């Protein structure tokens, strides 16, 4: 039970948070509305308003004082290129976990309460000094009493779950006010953003879940000698305490130390980037917080064959089978210049809200597709991807369009890796390394990818477009027949109708079989179509 003084302090803090969040939410909504109006008027230059810059600077300065959730919220917003313009994001990016660590007495008491035994029975050494402190937890170095293994002990901050619940209630209250006063749904789905943020925060403070993530990564890379994932000590894990193997090594961005150790920087980049592309494109499960403090070149690595170690598995992302399918559909739609199919794929991926004007978005996207269609790989190297993303977001600025958290994580991971690659080894070609992984992920025949994206799988995609169009055409013809707008003369309208349908099925089966065999080399599917066509032909013969 909190006494009177802490209750007063909590009320005061809550009021400060309400004021800050109301100001921030209103400023973001007003900025999106202003940008939408400017775009509708044909204005290309759209500078960020001074009001938004002012509130973001105030938020950045206030969040460390308010602690816990406000710091995480600022870091979450700094990823949302769909929510804030680039200049605004840059204001929030320096926001770091600036809260001093909890006392060592608290750490000891928490470990004993969670593990159910005196701390001396668990650790022969537990260093009082904190190795790393963040808004949600902190890390201490220790030695296990039972084995002598050197470990990292991660503990939750005091009252963190209570503070998170309190701040989330405050955040929900602010969003309720904003939604009812200003009807923001058409431009900004604050409830969806809150749901994503809440899920991320609760995942990050659940150390049982983080232990599961670490074990999953360790299993993923068990056969890869160049990637090392620390071991989790299961008997010393609870929801609020995590004991994991200590990693000795050099931070990936400590260039002087890497050079002094004779480590090949290019080998480090290749190993790290390939590990991430494997996570993105093959495993469908990835480390979502790849900042330099979480990636090490393991001690004892040789210069030409470095071993890369990852730590901190609280934030992860995943791509399910349905997401992979929709991503493939989006790629095919782009190649086929079909804006409608692309909009549908983006909708299934969660980018487009229910109240979106899909017709208007389709028209805008069609223009962008034509602009970037047919690019060669040489052209791709020259594209500023941040500028491209901003261009897409500008198109949809007046629509309920947002980037789901998992894709925001992917974007941050890729941009972080690209920046690290440039610093570590400027000669490293990020795109060329990505191509084999993307080919396997898309499941397409991309042998000619070096000739440009327009040439990639062109025959297969043309075939796909025909096959997508034919059923629609057949359905339209049948609708015309049923409506009586196509007259069929002869013995019996019913008999002629059935014969006509069978004839269409016969032609359609032969056409599909031929296209699948000649262009897509799908033998099983093509022979199935030929077999179906034969059965239909026999039916026609005996009918007549």
C-alpha positions as CSV (number, residue, x, y, z in Angstrom):
1,X,0.0,0.0,0.0
2,X,1.4,3.4,-1.0
3,X,1.4,6.1,1.7
4,X,0.1,9.6,1.2
5,X,3.3,11.2,-0.2
6,X,3.8,8.6,-3.0
7,X,0.1,8.8,-3.9
8,X,0.4,12.6,-4.3
9,X,3.6,12.2,-6.3
10,X,1.9,9.7,-8.6
11,X,-1.2,11.9,-9.1
12,X,1.1,14.8,-10.0
13,X,3.1,12.7,-12.4
14,X,-0.1,11.4,-14.0
15,X,-1.3,15.0,-14.5
16,X,2.0,15.9,-16.1
17,X,1.8,12.9,-18.4
18,X,-1.8,13.7,-19.4
19,X,-0.8,17.3,-20.3
20,X,2.2,16.1,-22.3
21,X,0.3,13.4,-24.2
22,X,-2.7,15.6,-25.0
23,X,-0.3,18.2,-26.4
24,X,1.6,15.6,-28.3
25,X,-1.5,13.8,-29.7
26,X,-3.1,17.0,-30.8
27,X,0.0,18.3,-32.5
28,X,0.5,15.0,-34.4
29,X,-3.1,14.9,-35.5
30,X,-3.1,18.6,-36.5
31,X,0.1,18.1,-38.5
32,X,-1.3,15.1,-40.4
33,X,-4.4,17.1,-41.2
34,X,-2.3,20.1,-42.4
35,X,-0.1,17.8,-44.6
36,X,-3.2,16.2,-46.1
37,X,-4.7,19.6,-47.0
38,X,-1.4,20.8,-48.5
39,X,-1.1,17.7,-50.6
40,X,-4.7,18.1,-51.9
41,X,-3.8,21.7,-52.9
42,X,-0.8,20.3,-54.9
43,X,1.9,21.7,-52.7
44,X,5.1,19.7,-53.0
45,X,7.2,21.4,-50.3
46,X,5.7,20.6,-47.0
47,X,8.0,21.7,-44.1
48,X,7.3,20.5,-40.6
49,X,5.3,22.9,-38.5
50,X,7.1,24.7,-35.7
51,X,4.3,23.7,-33.3
52,X,5.1,20.0,-33.8
53,X,8.8,20.6,-33.5
54,X,8.3,22.5,-30.2
55,X,6.2,19.7,-28.6
56,X,8.6,17.0,-29.7
57,X,11.5,18.8,-28.2
58,X,9.5,19.2,-25.0
59,X,8.6,15.5,-25.0
60,X,12.2,14.5,-25.5
61,X,13.4,16.7,-22.6
62,X,10.5,15.6,-20.3
63,X,10.4,11.8,-20.9
64,X,13.6,10.9,-18.9
65,X,12.2,12.8,-15.9
66,X,8.8,11.0,-16.1
67,X,10.6,7.8,-16.7
68,X,9.6,4.2,-17.6
69,X,6.8,4.3,-20.2
70,X,7.4,7.8,-21.6
71,X,11.0,6.9,-22.6
72,X,9.7,3.7,-24.3
73,X,6.9,5.7,-26.0
74,X,9.4,8.2,-27.4
75,X,11.6,5.4,-28.7
76,X,8.5,3.7,-30.2
77,X,7.4,7.0,-31.9
78,X,11.0,7.5,-33.3
79,X,10.4,4.4,-35.5
80,X,7.0,5.6,-36.9
81,X,7.9,7.0,-40.3
82,X,4.2,6.6,-41.1
83,X,3.2,8.8,-38.2
84,X,5.8,11.6,-38.2
85,X,7.9,13.3,-40.9
86,X,11.6,12.6,-41.1
87,X,12.6,15.9,-39.5
88,X,10.3,15.1,-36.5
89,X,11.7,11.6,-36.1
90,X,15.2,13.0,-35.9
91,X,14.2,15.0,-32.8
92,X,13.1,11.8,-30.9
93,X,16.0,9.5,-32.0
94,X,18.5,10.8,-29.4
95,X,16.1,9.8,-26.6
96,X,17.8,7.2,-24.6
97,X,17.2,5.3,-21.4
98,X,18.4,7.9,-18.9
99,X,17.1,6.6,-15.6
100,X,19.7,5.8,-12.9
101,X,19.9,2.1,-11.8
102,X,18.0,0.7,-8.8
103,X,20.0,0.1,-5.6
104,X,22.0,-3.1,-5.2
105,X,19.9,-3.9,-2.1
106,X,16.8,-4.0,-4.3
107,X,18.5,-6.3,-6.8
108,X,19.5,-8.8,-4.1
109,X,16.0,-8.8,-2.6
110,X,14.4,-9.3,-6.0
111,X,16.7,-12.2,-6.9
112,X,16.0,-13.9,-3.6
113,X,12.2,-13.4,-3.9
114,X,12.1,-14.7,-7.5
115,X,14.4,-17.7,-7.1
116,X,13.4,-18.6,-3.6
117,X,16.9,-19.0,-2.1
118,X,19.6,-16.7,-0.7
119,X,21.6,-14.9,-3.3
120,X,24.9,-16.5,-2.0
121,X,23.5,-20.0,-2.9
122,X,23.0,-18.8,-6.5
123,X,26.1,-16.6,-7.2
124,X,29.6,-16.8,-5.7
125,X,30.1,-13.3,-7.1
126,X,27.4,-10.7,-7.9
127,X,28.9,-7.4,-8.9
128,X,27.2,-4.4,-7.2
129,X,27.9,-2.1,-10.1
130,X,25.3,-2.1,-12.9
131,X,26.7,-3.0,-16.3
132,X,23.7,-1.6,-18.2
133,X,20.6,0.3,-17.1
134,X,17.5,0.9,-19.1
135,X,14.0,2.2,-18.4
136,X,12.6,-1.3,-17.8
137,X,15.5,-3.3,-16.4
138,X,19.2,-3.4,-15.6
139,X,22.1,-5.9,-15.9
140,X,24.7,-7.1,-13.4
141,X,27.7,-9.4,-14.0
142,X,27.9,-12.5,-11.8
143,X,29.5,-16.0,-11.3
144,X,27.3,-19.0,-10.7
145,X,28.1,-20.8,-7.4
146,X,27.3,-24.2,-8.8
147,X,29.4,-24.2,-11.9
148,X,31.7,-21.2,-11.9
149,X,30.2,-19.9,-15.2
150,X,30.3,-16.2,-15.7
151,X,26.8,-14.9,-16.4
152,X,24.7,-11.7,-17.0
153,X,21.9,-11.2,-14.5
154,X,19.0,-9.1,-15.8
155,X,16.5,-7.8,-13.3
156,X,13.3,-5.8,-13.6
157,X,13.2,-2.3,-12.2
158,X,11.2,-1.6,-9.0
159,X,7.4,-1.4,-9.4
160,X,7.7,-1.5,-13.2
161,X,4.5,-3.4,-13.8
162,X,2.5,-1.1,-11.6
163,X,4.0,2.0,-13.3
164,X,3.3,0.6,-16.8
165,X,-0.3,-0.2,-15.9
166,X,-0.8,3.3,-14.5
167,X,0.8,5.0,-17.5
168,X,-1.1,2.9,-20.0
169,X,-4.4,3.8,-18.3
170,X,-3.4,7.5,-18.6
171,X,-2.5,7.0,-22.2
172,X,-5.8,5.2,-22.9
173,X,-7.7,8.1,-21.2
174,X,-5.8,10.7,-23.4
175,X,-6.6,8.7,-26.6
176,X,-10.3,8.5,-25.6
177,X,-10.4,12.3,-25.2
178,X,-8.7,12.9,-28.5
179,X,-10.9,10.4,-30.4
180,X,-14.1,11.9,-29.0
181,X,-13.2,15.5,-29.4
182,X,-11.5,15.5,-32.8
183,X,-12.7,12.2,-34.5
184,X,-9.2,11.3,-35.6
185,X,-10.1,7.9,-37.1
186,X,-10.0,9.1,-40.7
187,X,-6.4,10.2,-40.4
188,X,-4.9,8.4,-37.4
189,X,-5.8,5.2,-35.7
190,X,-4.6,5.9,-32.2
191,X,-6.2,2.8,-30.7
192,X,-4.2,0.6,-33.1
193,X,-1.0,2.3,-32.2
194,X,-1.7,1.9,-28.5
195,X,-2.4,-1.8,-28.9
196,X,0.9,-2.3,-30.7
197,X,2.8,-0.3,-28.1
198,X,1.2,-2.1,-25.2
199,X,2.0,-5.5,-26.6
200,X,5.6,-4.5,-27.2
201,X,6.1,-3.2,-23.7
202,X,4.6,-6.2,-21.9
203,X,6.6,-8.6,-24.1
204,X,9.8,-6.7,-23.2
205,X,9.2,-7.0,-19.4
206,X,8.4,-10.7,-19.5
207,X,11.8,-12.4,-19.0
208,X,10.2,-15.9,-19.4
209,X,9.3,-14.9,-23.0
210,X,12.8,-13.4,-23.5
211,X,14.3,-16.8,-22.4
212,X,12.2,-18.6,-25.0
213,X,13.3,-16.1,-27.7
214,X,17.0,-16.7,-26.8
215,X,16.6,-20.5,-26.9
216,X,14.8,-20.2,-30.3
217,X,17.7,-18.1,-31.7
218,X,20.3,-20.5,-30.3
219,X,18.5,-23.4,-32.0
220,X,18.2,-21.4,-35.3
221,X,22.0,-20.8,-35.4
222,X,23.2,-24.1,-33.9
223,X,24.8,-25.2,-37.2
224,X,26.3,-21.8,-38.0
225,X,29.8,-21.6,-36.5
226,X,30.1,-17.9,-37.3
227,X,27.0,-16.9,-35.1
228,X,26.9,-17.3,-31.3
229,X,23.8,-17.1,-29.1
230,X,24.4,-17.1,-25.4
231,X,23.0,-20.0,-23.3
232,X,20.0,-19.4,-21.0
233,X,20.3,-20.9,-17.5
234,X,16.7,-22.2,-17.2
235,X,16.8,-23.0,-13.5
236,X,17.5,-19.3,-12.7
237,X,14.8,-17.7,-14.9
238,X,11.6,-16.1,-13.7
239,X,9.2,-13.4,-15.1
240,X,11.4,-10.7,-13.4
241,X,14.9,-12.3,-13.4
242,X,16.9,-13.7,-16.3
243,X,20.3,-15.4,-16.0
244,X,22.1,-15.8,-19.3
245,X,25.7,-16.6,-20.4
246,X,28.1,-13.6,-20.2
247,X,29.6,-12.6,-23.6
248,X,33.2,-11.3,-23.8
249,X,33.9,-9.5,-27.0
250,X,34.2,-6.3,-28.9
251,X,31.2,-4.1,-29.7
252,X,30.6,-4.2,-33.4
253,X,31.0,-0.4,-33.7
254,X,34.3,-0.2,-31.7
255,X,36.3,0.1,-34.9
256,X,39.6,0.9,-33.2
257,X,39.4,-2.3,-31.0
258,X,38.5,-4.4,-34.0
259,X,41.5,-3.1,-36.0
260,X,43.8,-3.6,-33.0
261,X,42.6,-7.2,-32.7
262,X,43.2,-7.8,-36.4
263,X,39.6,-8.5,-37.2
264,X,38.6,-8.3,-40.8
265,X,35.8,-5.6,-40.9
266,X,34.4,-6.9,-44.2
267,X,34.1,-10.4,-42.8
268,X,32.2,-8.9,-39.8
269,X,29.8,-7.1,-42.0
270,X,29.1,-10.1,-44.2
271,X,28.6,-12.4,-41.3
272,X,26.2,-10.0,-39.4
273,X,24.2,-9.0,-42.5
274,X,23.8,-12.5,-43.7
275,X,22.6,-13.6,-40.3
276,X,19.9,-10.9,-40.4
277,X,18.8,-11.7,-43.9
278,X,18.5,-15.4,-42.8
279,X,16.3,-14.2,-40.0
280,X,14.1,-12.0,-42.2
281,X,13.7,-14.1,-45.3
282,X,14.1,-17.7,-44.2
283,X,13.4,-18.2,-40.5
284,X,10.7,-15.5,-40.4
285,X,11.8,-14.6,-36.8
286,X,14.3,-11.8,-36.2
287,X,16.1,-9.9,-33.5
288,X,14.3,-6.5,-33.6
289,X,16.8,-4.4,-31.7
290,X,20.2,-4.6,-33.5
291,X,21.9,-1.6,-32.1
292,X,25.7,-1.8,-31.7
293,X,25.4,-2.5,-28.0
294,X,23.6,-5.8,-28.7
295,X,26.1,-7.2,-31.3
296,X,29.7,-8.3,-30.4
297,X,32.6,-9.9,-32.2
298,X,33.2,-12.7,-29.7
299,X,36.6,-12.8,-27.9
300,X,39.0,-15.3,-29.5
301,X,37.6,-14.8,-33.0
302,X,40.2,-15.1,-35.8
303,X,40.7,-12.1,-38.1
304,X,39.3,-13.7,-41.3
305,X,36.6,-15.8,-39.6
306,X,35.0,-13.7,-36.8
307,X,32.2,-15.1,-34.6
308,X,29.3,-12.7,-34.1
309,X,27.4,-12.8,-30.8
310,X,23.9,-11.4,-30.3
311,X,22.5,-10.4,-26.9
312,X,19.2,-9.0,-25.5
313,X,16.3,-10.9,-27.0
314,X,13.4,-8.9,-25.4
315,X,12.3,-7.3,-28.7
316,X,11.7,-9.7,-31.7
317,X,9.7,-9.6,-34.8
318,X,8.1,-12.4,-36.9
319,X,6.7,-13.0,-40.4
320,X,4.0,-15.7,-40.5
321,X,3.2,-17.8,-43.6
322,X,0.2,-15.5,-44.4
323,X,2.5,-12.4,-44.1
324,X,5.0,-14.0,-46.5
325,X,2.3,-14.8,-49.0
326,X,1.0,-11.3,-48.9
327,X,4.5,-9.9,-49.3
328,X,4.9,-12.1,-52.4
329,X,1.5,-10.9,-53.7
330,X,2.7,-7.3,-53.2
331,X,5.9,-8.0,-55.2
332,X,4.0,-9.7,-58.0
333,X,1.5,-6.8,-58.1
334,X,4.3,-4.3,-58.5
335,X,5.9,-6.3,-61.3
336,X,2.5,-6.6,-63.1
337,X,1.8,-2.9,-62.5
338,X,-1.4,-3.8,-60.9
339,X,-2.1,-1.1,-58.3
340,X,-5.4,-2.7,-57.2
341,X,-3.7,-6.0,-56.3
342,X,-0.9,-4.1,-54.5
343,X,-3.5,-2.2,-52.4
344,X,-5.2,-5.4,-51.5
345,X,-1.9,-7.0,-50.5
346,X,-1.1,-4.0,-48.3
347,X,-4.5,-4.2,-46.8
348,X,-4.0,-7.8,-45.8
349,X,-0.6,-6.9,-44.3
350,X,-2.3,-4.3,-42.1
351,X,-1.0,-1.1,-43.7
352,X,-4.4,0.3,-44.7
353,X,-7.2,1.1,-42.3
354,X,-10.9,0.2,-42.8
355,X,-11.9,3.8,-43.5
356,X,-9.4,4.2,-46.3
357,X,-10.5,5.5,-49.7
358,X,-8.9,2.6,-51.6
359,X,-9.9,4.0,-55.0
360,X,-8.0,7.2,-54.4
361,X,-5.0,5.3,-53.0
362,X,-5.0,3.0,-56.0
363,X,-4.8,6.0,-58.4
364,X,-1.9,7.5,-56.4
365,X,0.0,4.2,-56.2
366,X,-0.4,3.6,-59.9
367,X,1.5,6.8,-60.6
368,X,4.3,5.7,-58.2
369,X,4.5,2.2,-59.7
370,X,5.0,3.6,-63.2
371,X,7.7,5.9,-61.8
372,X,9.8,3.1,-60.3
373,X,8.9,0.2,-62.5
374,X,11.7,-1.4,-64.6
375,X,14.6,-0.2,-62.4
376,X,17.9,-2.0,-62.9
377,X,20.1,-2.9,-59.9
378,X,22.4,0.0,-60.9
379,X,19.4,2.3,-60.6
380,X,18.5,0.9,-57.2
381,X,21.9,1.7,-55.7
382,X,21.2,5.4,-56.5
383,X,17.8,5.5,-54.8
384,X,17.5,7.1,-51.3
385,X,15.3,4.5,-49.6
386,X,14.3,6.9,-46.9
387,X,13.2,9.4,-49.5
388,X,11.3,6.7,-51.3
389,X,9.4,5.7,-48.1
390,X,8.6,9.3,-47.4
391,X,7.3,9.7,-50.9
392,X,5.0,6.7,-50.4
393,X,3.8,8.1,-47.1
394,X,3.2,11.5,-48.6
395,X,0.9,9.9,-51.1
396,X,-1.2,8.4,-48.3
397,X,-0.8,11.2,-45.8
398,X,-4.6,12.0,-45.8
399,X,-5.5,8.3,-45.4
400,X,-5.6,5.9,-42.4
401,X,-2.3,4.3,-43.5
402,X,0.2,3.1,-41.0
403,X,3.2,0.7,-40.8
404,X,2.5,-2.3,-38.5
405,X,5.1,-2.6,-35.7
406,X,6.8,-5.7,-37.1
407,X,7.5,-3.9,-40.4
408,X,8.7,-0.8,-38.4
409,X,11.1,-3.1,-36.6
410,X,12.3,-4.6,-39.9
411,X,12.8,-1.1,-41.3
412,X,14.8,0.0,-38.2
413,X,16.9,-3.2,-38.3
414,X,17.7,-2.8,-42.0
415,X,18.6,0.9,-41.7
416,X,20.8,0.2,-38.6
417,X,22.6,-2.7,-40.5
418,X,23.0,-0.5,-43.6
419,X,24.6,2.3,-41.5
420,X,26.9,-0.2,-39.7
421,X,27.9,-1.7,-43.0
422,X,28.8,1.7,-44.4
423,X,31.0,2.5,-41.4
424,X,32.6,-0.9,-41.0
425,X,33.3,-1.7,-44.7
426,X,32.3,1.0,-47.2
427,X,33.0,-1.5,-50.1
428,X,30.3,-3.9,-48.8
429,X,27.4,-4.2,-51.3
430,X,24.2,-4.5,-49.2
431,X,21.8,-5.0,-52.1
432,X,23.8,-7.8,-53.8
433,X,24.0,-9.8,-50.6
434,X,20.2,-9.4,-50.1
435,X,19.3,-10.7,-53.6
436,X,19.8,-14.5,-53.0
437,X,17.8,-14.4,-49.8
438,X,15.0,-12.3,-51.5
439,X,14.9,-14.8,-54.4
440,X,14.4,-17.7,-52.1
441,X,11.8,-15.8,-50.0
442,X,9.7,-14.8,-53.0
443,X,9.9,-18.4,-54.4
444,X,10.2,-17.0,-57.9
445,X,12.5,-17.8,-60.8
446,X,14.8,-14.8,-60.7
447,X,17.9,-16.1,-62.7
448,X,18.1,-12.8,-64.6
449,X,17.9,-10.5,-61.6
450,X,21.1,-8.7,-62.6
451,X,19.3,-7.4,-65.7
452,X,16.9,-5.4,-63.6
453,X,13.7,-5.9,-61.7
454,X,11.5,-5.5,-64.8
455,X,13.2,-8.6,-66.4
456,X,12.8,-10.7,-63.3
457,X,10.6,-13.6,-63.9
458,X,8.8,-11.7,-66.7
459,X,7.4,-14.8,-68.5
460,X,6.1,-16.3,-65.3
461,X,4.5,-13.1,-64.2
462,X,2.9,-12.5,-67.6
463,X,1.5,-16.0,-67.3
464,X,0.2,-15.3,-63.8
465,X,-1.5,-12.2,-65.0
466,X,-3.3,-14.1,-67.8
467,X,-4.4,-16.8,-65.4
468,X,-5.7,-14.1,-63.0
469,X,-7.6,-12.4,-65.7
470,X,-9.2,-15.4,-67.4
471,X,-11.5,-16.6,-64.6
472,X,-12.7,-13.0,-64.2
473,X,-13.5,-12.9,-67.9
474,X,-15.2,-16.3,-67.9
475,X,-17.3,-15.2,-64.9
476,X,-18.4,-12.0,-66.8
477,X,-19.4,-14.0,-69.8
478,X,-21.5,-16.4,-67.7
479,X,-23.1,-13.5,-66.0
480,X,-24.0,-12.0,-69.4
481,X,-25.5,-15.3,-70.5
482,X,-27.6,-15.7,-67.3
483,X,-28.9,-12.1,-67.6
484,X,-30.0,-12.9,-71.2
485,X,-27.8,-10.2,-72.7
486,X,-26.1,-12.9,-74.9
487,X,-28.6,-14.7,-77.0
488,X,-28.0,-18.4,-77.8
489,X,-30.1,-19.8,-80.7
490,X,-30.8,-23.5,-81.3
491,X,-32.5,-26.5,-79.9
492,X,-32.8,-25.6,-76.3
493,X,-31.4,-22.6,-74.4
494,X,-30.6,-24.8,-71.4
495,X,-28.9,-27.4,-73.5
496,X,-27.0,-24.7,-75.5
497,X,-26.1,-23.0,-72.3
498,X,-24.5,-26.2,-70.8
499,X,-22.6,-26.9,-74.1
500,X,-21.3,-23.3,-74.2
501,X,-20.1,-23.6,-70.6
502,X,-18.3,-26.9,-71.3
503,X,-16.7,-25.4,-74.4
504,X,-15.4,-22.5,-72.4
505,X,-14.0,-24.9,-69.8
506,X,-12.3,-26.9,-72.5
507,X,-10.6,-23.9,-74.1
508,X,-9.7,-22.5,-70.6
509,X,-8.1,-25.9,-69.6
510,X,-6.1,-26.2,-72.8
511,X,-4.9,-22.5,-72.5
512,X,-3.9,-22.9,-68.9
513,X,-2.1,-26.2,-69.5
514,X,-0.2,-24.7,-72.4
515,X,0.8,-21.5,-70.5
516,X,1.9,-23.5,-67.5
517,X,4.0,-25.8,-69.5
518,X,5.6,-23.3,-71.9
519,X,6.2,-20.4,-69.6
520,X,6.1,-21.5,-66.0
521,X,7.3,-25.1,-66.5
522,X,4.7,-26.4,-64.0
523,X,4.4,-29.9,-65.4
524,X,2.1,-31.4,-62.8
525,X,-0.3,-28.4,-63.0
526,X,-0.2,-28.3,-66.8
527,X,-1.0,-32.1,-67.2
528,X,-3.9,-31.7,-64.7
529,X,-5.3,-28.9,-66.9
530,X,-4.8,-31.1,-70.0
531,X,-6.6,-34.0,-68.2
532,X,-9.5,-31.8,-67.2
533,X,-9.7,-30.5,-70.8
534,X,-9.8,-34.1,-72.1
535,X,-12.7,-35.1,-69.8
536,X,-14.6,-32.0,-70.8
537,X,-14.1,-32.9,-74.5
538,X,-15.4,-36.4,-74.0
539,X,-18.4,-35.0,-72.2
540,X,-19.1,-32.7,-75.2
541,X,-18.7,-35.6,-77.7
542,X,-21.1,-37.9,-75.9
543,X,-23.5,-35.1,-75.3
544,X,-23.7,-34.3,-79.0
